[in-house]
Amino acid sequence: MNKKDFPRVHFYDQDFVEIYDRTWAWVGDCWTSGGAGSGFDKIKFFHYPQKPVLDVMEQVFSSFFLVYSNRIYAASNGLDALYGLQEADGAIRAAYDIETGKPIPDPDNPDGLILPIFAWAEYNLYHKTANKKRVKDVMPALRKHYKWLESNYKNANGLYEAPIAASGMPNSPREGARFLIDFNAAMAMNALYISALGDILNDKDISFQFKRDYFSLKTRINGKMWNADDGFYYDLDAAENQVKVKTIGTYWLLLAEIPNEERAEKLVAKLKDPACFGTENPFPTLSADHPAYDKKGNGYRGSVITAFSFMVIKGLEKYNFYEFARDCAIRHLYFILDSMHAGNEHGEGHQKDHKPVVWGAYQPQAEGKASWEGHPDWPYPDYLPFNGLASVTLMIENIVGLYSSLPRKTVDWIIPNLEIMGIENLSLKRNMVTILSSKSGRGWEIHMESEKLYYFTINVLNKKKKTLPIPSGKCSMLIDKI
């Protein structure tokens, strides 16, 4: 096996394989380092070339697909650059100028607040790299950042106040909202994952303190923001009245494991409802039954943003909605592919010499990029920081169905239907793994190749589930015999 190559995916739809391969080719054009005075001029990190910005959301989300590059590309350098800019009180701003390292001012968000999702990214990095030393190294930055948010934005009612722009959806029609459901959910998730990272370090104090914070915030969100009649969670205004606007931001709650099973079912029903978030291209940033919903997108009033769709799909997994999550991942990737082949804004058709375009936002009900009145440059073309989530991470984890954890030495394969698919040359640290399914004269068979022992859990069609130790070398198993 070639250790210096990207993992190869096998899938019956060759277009999916092609966009996966293209993504790695495009990623090569997305590396830079900061200007001489930036404070991060010594490291190369992933960024979007048409926007000279070190952006928290882009760095966090891109880490989820860069971890699959077999260490050809560093997944954490951009996060480290952001930690390096942390202020003495713990502040990390939403975006910085790459040349100077100075925060980029935003009149709608003067403090540069953004969803606190670093700990989520670090937990994922740990399971893909097993680098415990990194967890120890980043913990002080995570705790200081958490303390800064708690000291400055936590209200007497136990909830966090933040401007609408801090949700990552600046023109969302949430007038009057003061206590945002997504910001509070992300803060709870932040506490949950810092606690989990504390467990990894065997630090009982960190684990206990942040778990306590998590449950305290979870109780307040469930008590004040849930609307039983609507089966939905809402933002609150200054007087703690619910602001009844349904946005995709509510679904951060699934990742934060806040709703109970019954409430989660009601939230998921809205994702399936075409009148809410169940549009052909899942999931619009604003519910389709809102008066301000725009089927062309109009910024965050209906556009489908891959990062938010990814967040919802990962939240669905937490509640075991694997088949629905997979279906949504496939539908979204088809829209990305169809929009690529629809040509770009210059009216060029899809030709061999024309580079297809992936966009920063898509329409919810038709192929093609979204729009935003007054923002002619939006959405960004060739926008990989979010699109790589669909073409790489969702491709491996949801469409093919493979989940790996290096510290646990496990690979789980959830096979929703028997097809020719799998992965080849996936690096699990110093172990290269290949897992492929194919049909032979003896029936459906899984072929495996590995350099070291690992534990393989296979779940076929939710009917058969088995965990087996896979030895080094080559082996195969017949699905009928499981």
C-alpha positions as CSV (number, residue, x, y, z in Angstrom):
1,M,0.0,0.0,0.0
2,N,1.2,3.5,-0.8
3,K,1.5,5.5,2.5
4,K,1.9,8.8,0.7
5,D,-1.5,8.9,-1.0
6,F,-5.1,9.9,-0.1
7,P,-7.5,7.1,0.8
8,R,-9.5,5.9,-2.2
9,V,-13.2,5.5,-2.0
10,H,-15.2,2.9,-3.9
11,F,-18.8,3.6,-4.7
12,Y,-21.3,2.5,-7.3
13,D,-22.0,6.1,-8.5
14,Q,-18.7,7.2,-10.2
15,D,-19.7,10.9,-10.0
16,F,-19.4,10.7,-6.2
17,V,-15.9,9.1,-6.5
18,E,-14.9,11.8,-9.0
19,I,-15.9,14.8,-6.8
20,Y,-14.1,13.1,-3.8
21,D,-10.9,12.8,-5.9
22,R,-11.3,16.3,-7.3
23,T,-11.6,17.7,-3.7
24,W,-8.1,16.5,-2.8
25,A,-6.7,18.0,-6.0
26,W,-8.4,21.3,-5.2
27,V,-7.2,21.3,-1.6
28,G,-3.7,21.7,-2.8
29,D,-4.4,25.2,-3.9
30,C,-5.7,26.2,-0.5
31,W,-2.6,26.6,1.6
32,T,-1.0,29.8,2.9
33,S,0.8,31.3,5.9
34,G,0.2,34.6,7.6
35,G,2.0,37.9,6.8
36,A,5.2,38.8,8.6
37,G,3.4,40.6,11.5
38,S,0.5,38.2,11.8
39,G,1.9,35.9,14.5
40,F,1.2,32.9,12.4
41,D,3.7,33.4,9.6
42,K,5.7,30.2,10.4
43,I,3.0,27.6,9.7
44,K,1.1,26.7,6.5
45,F,-2.7,26.3,7.0
46,F,-5.7,25.7,4.9
47,H,-7.7,28.7,3.8
48,Y,-10.0,29.9,1.0
49,P,-7.7,31.7,-1.4
50,Q,-10.2,34.4,-2.5
51,K,-10.7,35.7,1.0
52,P,-7.5,36.6,2.9
53,V,-9.1,35.7,6.3
54,L,-8.4,33.3,9.1
55,D,-11.9,32.4,9.9
56,V,-13.0,30.3,12.9
57,M,-15.9,28.5,11.2
58,E,-13.8,27.7,8.1
59,Q,-10.9,26.3,10.3
60,V,-13.2,24.2,12.5
61,F,-15.2,22.7,9.7
62,S,-12.3,22.1,7.3
63,S,-10.6,20.1,10.1
64,F,-13.3,17.4,9.7
65,F,-12.3,16.5,6.2
66,L,-8.6,17.3,6.3
67,V,-8.2,14.5,8.9
68,Y,-8.9,12.1,6.1
69,S,-5.9,13.2,4.0
70,N,-3.6,10.5,5.4
71,R,-1.6,13.3,7.1
72,I,-0.6,14.8,3.7
73,Y,-2.4,18.0,4.9
74,A,-2.3,19.2,8.5
75,A,-5.8,19.4,9.8
76,S,-5.0,21.4,12.9
77,N,-2.6,24.2,11.8
78,G,-5.4,26.7,11.3
79,L,-6.8,26.0,14.7
80,D,-3.3,26.4,16.2
81,A,-3.0,29.8,14.5
82,L,-6.3,30.9,16.1
83,Y,-5.1,29.7,19.6
84,G,-1.9,31.6,19.0
85,L,-4.0,34.8,18.6
86,Q,-5.9,34.3,21.8
87,E,-6.0,37.4,24.0
88,A,-5.0,37.5,27.6
89,D,-8.6,37.3,28.8
90,G,-9.2,34.2,26.6
91,A,-11.0,36.0,23.7
92,I,-10.7,34.5,20.2
93,R,-12.5,36.5,17.5
94,A,-14.5,35.2,14.6
95,A,-12.1,36.2,11.9
96,Y,-8.6,37.7,11.5
97,D,-6.8,39.4,8.6
98,I,-4.2,37.0,7.3
99,E,-1.6,39.6,6.6
100,T,-1.7,41.5,9.9
101,G,-3.3,39.0,12.4
102,K,-5.7,41.7,13.5
103,P,-9.4,40.9,14.1
104,I,-11.7,41.9,11.3
105,P,-14.3,44.4,12.6
106,D,-18.0,43.7,12.1
107,P,-20.5,46.4,13.1
108,D,-23.2,43.7,13.6
109,N,-20.9,41.7,15.9
110,P,-18.5,44.2,17.6
111,D,-16.9,41.6,19.9
112,G,-16.3,39.1,17.0
113,L,-18.3,36.4,18.7
114,I,-18.9,33.1,16.9
115,L,-20.3,29.7,17.8
116,P,-17.8,28.1,20.4
117,I,-17.1,24.8,18.6
118,F,-13.4,24.3,19.1
119,A,-13.8,21.5,21.6
120,W,-16.0,19.5,19.2
121,A,-13.3,19.8,16.5
122,E,-10.6,18.8,19.0
123,Y,-12.6,15.7,20.1
124,N,-12.9,14.6,16.5
125,L,-9.2,15.2,15.8
126,Y,-8.3,13.0,18.8
127,H,-10.4,10.1,17.6
128,K,-8.8,10.4,14.1
129,T,-5.2,10.9,15.3
130,A,-5.0,9.4,18.9
131,N,-2.8,12.4,19.7
132,K,-3.3,12.7,23.5
133,K,-0.5,15.2,23.8
134,R,-2.4,17.6,21.6
135,V,-5.4,17.4,23.9
136,K,-3.2,18.3,26.8
137,D,-1.6,21.2,24.8
138,V,-4.9,22.8,23.7
139,M,-6.8,22.4,26.9
140,P,-5.6,25.7,28.5
141,A,-6.7,27.6,25.3
142,L,-10.2,25.9,25.4
143,R,-10.7,26.6,29.1
144,K,-9.6,30.2,28.8
145,H,-11.9,30.8,25.8
146,Y,-14.8,29.2,27.7
147,K,-14.1,31.4,30.8
148,W,-14.1,34.5,28.6
149,L,-17.5,33.6,27.1
150,E,-18.9,32.8,30.6
151,S,-17.6,36.0,32.2
152,N,-18.8,38.3,29.5
153,Y,-21.9,36.8,27.9
154,K,-23.7,34.7,30.5
155,N,-26.8,36.3,31.8
156,A,-28.3,36.1,35.3
157,N,-30.9,33.6,33.9
158,G,-28.0,31.2,33.1
159,L,-28.3,31.6,29.3
160,Y,-25.9,33.3,27.0
161,E,-26.6,36.6,25.1
162,A,-25.1,37.0,21.6
163,P,-25.8,39.1,18.5
164,I,-27.5,37.3,15.5
165,A,-24.3,37.5,13.5
166,A,-22.6,35.2,16.1
167,S,-24.7,32.3,14.9
168,G,-22.9,32.4,11.5
169,M,-26.2,33.4,9.8
170,P,-26.0,37.2,9.8
171,N,-29.2,38.1,7.9
172,S,-31.4,35.5,9.5
173,P,-34.8,37.2,10.3
174,R,-34.6,36.8,14.1
175,E,-35.4,40.4,15.0
176,G,-35.5,40.9,18.8
177,A,-33.7,37.6,19.6
178,R,-31.3,38.1,22.5
179,F,-30.7,34.5,23.7
180,L,-30.0,32.5,20.6
181,I,-30.8,28.8,20.6
182,D,-27.8,27.9,18.4
183,F,-25.3,29.9,20.5
184,N,-26.6,28.4,23.7
185,A,-26.6,24.9,22.2
186,A,-23.0,25.4,21.0
187,M,-22.0,26.6,24.4
188,A,-23.5,23.5,26.0
189,M,-21.8,21.3,23.4
190,N,-18.5,23.2,24.2
191,A,-18.9,22.2,27.9
192,L,-19.8,18.6,27.0
193,Y,-16.7,18.1,24.8
194,I,-14.3,19.9,27.1
195,S,-15.6,17.5,29.8
196,A,-15.0,14.5,27.4
197,L,-11.4,15.8,26.7
198,G,-10.9,16.0,30.4
199,D,-11.9,12.3,30.6
200,I,-9.2,11.5,27.9
201,L,-6.6,13.3,30.1
202,N,-7.9,11.4,33.2
203,D,-8.5,14.9,34.8
204,K,-11.5,14.4,37.0
205,D,-11.8,18.1,38.0
206,I,-12.1,19.2,34.3
207,S,-14.5,16.4,33.6
208,F,-16.8,17.1,36.6
209,Q,-16.7,20.9,36.3
210,F,-17.7,21.1,32.7
211,K,-20.2,18.3,32.9
212,R,-21.9,20.2,35.7
213,D,-21.9,23.4,33.5
214,Y,-23.4,21.3,30.6
215,F,-26.3,19.9,32.7
216,S,-27.0,23.4,34.1
217,L,-27.3,24.9,30.6
218,K,-29.2,21.9,29.2
219,T,-31.8,22.3,32.0
220,R,-32.3,26.0,31.2
221,I,-32.5,25.4,27.4
222,N,-35.1,22.7,27.9
223,G,-37.0,24.7,30.4
224,K,-37.2,28.1,28.6
225,M,-36.7,27.5,24.9
226,W,-38.9,24.4,24.2
227,N,-42.3,25.0,22.8
228,A,-44.5,21.9,23.3
229,D,-47.3,23.1,21.0
230,D,-44.9,23.6,18.1
231,G,-42.5,20.8,18.9
232,F,-39.6,23.1,18.5
233,Y,-37.0,25.2,20.4
234,Y,-36.8,28.9,19.8
235,D,-34.6,31.9,20.6
236,L,-35.7,34.2,23.4
237,D,-36.0,38.0,23.4
238,A,-34.8,40.3,26.3
239,A,-37.9,39.5,28.3
240,E,-37.5,35.8,27.7
241,N,-40.4,35.5,25.4
242,Q,-39.9,33.0,22.6
243,V,-39.1,34.5,19.1
244,K,-41.0,32.1,16.9
245,V,-38.7,31.8,13.9
246,K,-37.6,28.3,12.9
247,T,-34.0,28.3,11.7
248,I,-31.5,25.5,11.1
249,G,-29.5,26.8,14.1
250,T,-31.9,24.9,16.4
251,Y,-30.3,21.7,15.3
252,W,-27.1,22.3,17.1
253,L,-29.2,20.9,20.0
254,L,-28.9,17.4,18.5
255,L,-25.1,17.6,18.5
256,A,-25.2,18.9,22.1
257,E,-27.5,15.9,23.0
258,I,-30.0,18.3,24.6
259,P,-33.5,17.0,23.6
260,N,-34.8,13.8,25.0
261,E,-35.9,11.1,22.5
262,E,-39.5,12.3,22.2
263,R,-38.4,15.9,21.5
264,A,-35.8,14.8,19.1
265,E,-38.4,12.9,17.1
266,K,-40.4,16.1,16.8
267,L,-37.4,18.0,15.6
268,V,-36.6,15.4,13.1
269,A,-40.2,15.4,11.8
270,K,-39.6,19.1,10.8
271,L,-36.5,18.0,8.9
272,K,-38.7,15.6,6.9
273,D,-41.5,18.1,6.3
274,P,-41.3,19.9,2.9
275,A,-43.1,22.9,4.5
276,C,-40.2,23.2,7.0
277,F,-36.7,22.0,6.4
278,G,-37.4,18.9,4.2
279,T,-36.7,20.7,0.9
280,E,-35.3,18.8,-2.1
281,N,-31.8,20.0,-1.2
282,P,-31.7,19.5,2.6
283,F,-31.6,21.7,4.7
284,P,-32.5,25.4,4.2
285,T,-31.2,27.8,6.8
286,L,-34.8,29.2,7.3
287,S,-37.9,27.1,7.5
288,A,-39.9,27.1,4.2
289,D,-43.1,28.2,6.0
290,H,-41.6,31.5,7.2
291,P,-42.8,34.6,5.3
292,A,-39.1,35.7,4.7
293,Y,-38.1,32.3,3.2
294,D,-36.6,32.7,-0.2
295,K,-36.3,29.8,-2.5
296,K,-33.3,31.5,-4.2
297,G,-31.7,31.7,-0.7
298,N,-31.3,35.4,-0.1
299,G,-28.3,34.8,2.2
300,Y,-29.4,32.9,5.3
301,R,-33.1,33.1,4.5
302,G,-33.4,29.8,2.7
303,S,-29.9,29.0,1.3
304,V,-28.5,25.5,1.9
305,I,-25.0,25.9,3.5
306,T,-23.0,22.6,3.5
307,A,-21.5,23.3,7.0
308,F,-25.0,23.6,8.5
309,S,-26.3,20.5,6.7
310,F,-23.2,18.6,7.9
311,M,-24.0,19.8,11.5
312,V,-27.6,18.5,11.2
313,I,-26.4,15.1,9.7
314,K,-23.9,14.6,12.6
315,G,-26.7,15.5,15.1
316,L,-29.0,12.9,13.5
317,E,-26.3,10.3,14.1
318,K,-26.4,11.1,17.8
319,Y,-30.0,9.9,17.9
320,N,-29.4,6.9,15.6
321,F,-31.2,8.3,12.5
322,Y,-28.5,6.8,10.3
323,E,-30.6,6.0,7.3
324,F,-32.2,9.4,7.2
325,A,-28.8,11.0,7.7
326,R,-27.4,9.0,4.8
327,D,-30.3,9.9,2.5
328,C,-29.8,13.6,3.2
329,A,-26.1,13.4,2.6
330,I,-26.7,11.7,-0.8
331,R,-29.3,14.3,-1.8
332,H,-27.1,17.2,-0.9
333,L,-24.1,15.8,-2.7
334,Y,-26.3,15.3,-5.8
335,F,-27.3,19.0,-5.7
336,I,-23.6,19.9,-5.4
337,L,-22.8,17.7,-8.5
338,D,-25.8,19.0,-10.5
339,S,-24.9,22.6,-9.7
340,M,-21.2,22.0,-10.8
341,H,-22.3,20.6,-14.1
342,A,-24.9,23.3,-14.6
343,G,-22.0,25.6,-15.5
344,N,-20.9,28.8,-13.8
345,E,-22.1,32.4,-13.9
346,H,-20.2,33.1,-17.1
347,G,-22.7,30.8,-18.9
348,E,-20.0,28.2,-19.7
349,G,-21.4,24.7,-20.0
350,H,-19.7,21.7,-18.5
351,Q,-16.8,20.9,-20.7
352,K,-13.7,18.9,-20.1
353,D,-11.5,22.1,-20.1
354,H,-14.0,24.0,-17.9
355,K,-13.3,23.6,-14.2
356,P,-16.6,22.9,-12.4
357,V,-17.5,25.2,-9.6
358,V,-18.5,24.3,-6.1
359,W,-20.4,27.1,-4.3
360,G,-20.5,28.4,-0.7
361,A,-24.3,28.2,-0.7
362,Y,-27.0,26.4,-2.8
363,Q,-30.7,26.9,-3.6
364,P,-33.0,24.6,-1.5
365,Q,-35.5,23.8,-4.3
366,A,-33.5,23.9,-7.6
367,E,-29.9,23.2,-8.7
368,G,-27.5,26.1,-8.7
369,K,-26.0,28.6,-6.4
370,A,-28.0,30.7,-3.9
371,S,-28.1,34.5,-4.1
372,W,-28.1,37.3,-1.5
373,E,-29.5,40.7,-2.4
374,G,-26.8,43.4,-2.1
375,H,-24.0,40.9,-1.9
376,P,-23.0,40.2,-5.5
377,D,-19.8,38.3,-4.5
378,W,-21.8,35.8,-2.4
379,P,-21.8,32.8,-2.4
380,Y,-18.1,32.2,-3.0
381,P,-17.0,30.1,-6.0
382,D,-14.7,27.1,-5.5
383,Y,-15.5,27.2,-1.8
384,L,-13.9,24.2,-0.3
385,P,-13.8,25.0,3.5
386,F,-17.4,23.8,3.7
387,N,-17.9,21.7,0.5
388,G,-15.1,19.3,1.5
389,L,-17.4,18.2,4.3
390,A,-19.8,16.8,1.8
391,S,-17.4,15.4,-0.8
392,V,-15.0,13.8,1.7
393,T,-16.4,13.5,5.3
394,L,-20.1,12.7,4.5
395,M,-18.9,10.5,1.6
396,I,-16.7,8.3,3.9
397,E,-18.8,8.4,7.1
398,N,-22.4,8.6,5.9
399,I,-22.6,7.5,2.3
400,V,-20.1,4.7,2.5
401,G,-20.8,4.4,6.2
402,L,-17.4,4.0,7.8
403,Y,-16.5,5.5,11.2
404,S,-13.0,5.0,12.7
405,S,-11.6,5.7,16.1
406,L,-7.8,5.4,16.5
407,P,-7.6,5.5,20.3
408,R,-10.3,2.7,20.5
409,K,-8.7,0.8,17.5
410,T,-12.1,0.4,16.0
411,V,-13.7,0.8,12.6
412,D,-17.5,0.6,12.5
413,W,-19.2,0.0,9.1
414,I,-22.9,0.7,9.0
415,I,-24.0,-0.8,5.7
416,P,-27.5,0.5,4.7
417,N,-27.7,-1.5,1.5
418,L,-25.5,-4.0,-0.2
419,E,-23.5,-2.3,-2.9
420,I,-20.0,-2.4,-4.2
421,M,-18.3,0.2,-2.0
422,G,-15.7,0.8,0.6
423,I,-12.3,2.5,1.3
424,E,-8.8,1.7,0.3
425,N,-5.5,2.9,1.8
426,L,-7.0,4.6,4.9
427,S,-4.3,5.5,7.3
428,L,-5.1,4.8,11.0
429,K,-1.9,6.3,12.3
430,R,0.7,3.6,11.4
431,N,-1.8,1.2,10.2
432,M,-3.1,1.2,6.6
433,V,-6.6,-0.3,6.2
434,T,-8.6,-1.4,3.2
435,I,-12.3,-2.5,3.6
436,L,-14.3,-3.3,0.5
437,S,-17.6,-5.1,-0.2
438,S,-18.3,-6.9,-3.4
439,K,-20.5,-9.7,-4.8
440,S,-18.9,-13.0,-5.7
441,G,-20.3,-16.4,-6.6
442,R,-20.5,-17.1,-2.9
443,G,-22.6,-14.0,-2.2
444,W,-21.8,-10.6,-0.7
445,E,-18.3,-10.6,0.7
446,I,-16.2,-8.1,2.6
447,H,-12.5,-8.0,1.9
448,M,-10.1,-6.5,4.4
449,E,-6.4,-5.7,4.5
450,S,-4.5,-4.3,7.4
451,E,-1.0,-4.0,8.8
452,K,-2.1,-4.3,12.4
453,L,-4.9,-5.7,14.5
454,Y,-8.0,-3.6,14.9
455,Y,-11.6,-4.2,15.9
456,F,-14.2,-4.2,13.2
457,T,-17.9,-3.7,13.9
458,I,-20.2,-4.4,11.0
459,N,-23.9,-3.5,11.0
460,V,-25.7,-4.8,7.9
461,L,-29.1,-3.3,7.2
462,N,-29.8,-2.9,10.9
463,K,-30.4,-6.7,10.9
464,K,-27.0,-8.2,11.6
465,K,-24.3,-6.6,13.9
466,K,-21.1,-8.2,14.9
467,T,-17.7,-7.1,16.3
468,L,-14.6,-9.0,15.2
469,P,-10.9,-8.6,15.8
470,I,-9.3,-8.2,12.3
471,P,-5.7,-9.5,12.3
472,S,-2.9,-8.1,10.2
473,G,-2.7,-9.2,6.6
474,K,-5.6,-10.0,4.2
475,C,-8.9,-11.6,5.1
476,S,-12.5,-11.7,3.9
477,M,-15.9,-12.6,5.3
478,L,-19.2,-13.6,3.8
479,I,-22.1,-11.4,5.0
480,D,-24.5,-14.4,4.9
481,K,-22.2,-16.1,7.5
482,I,-22.2,-13.2,10.0
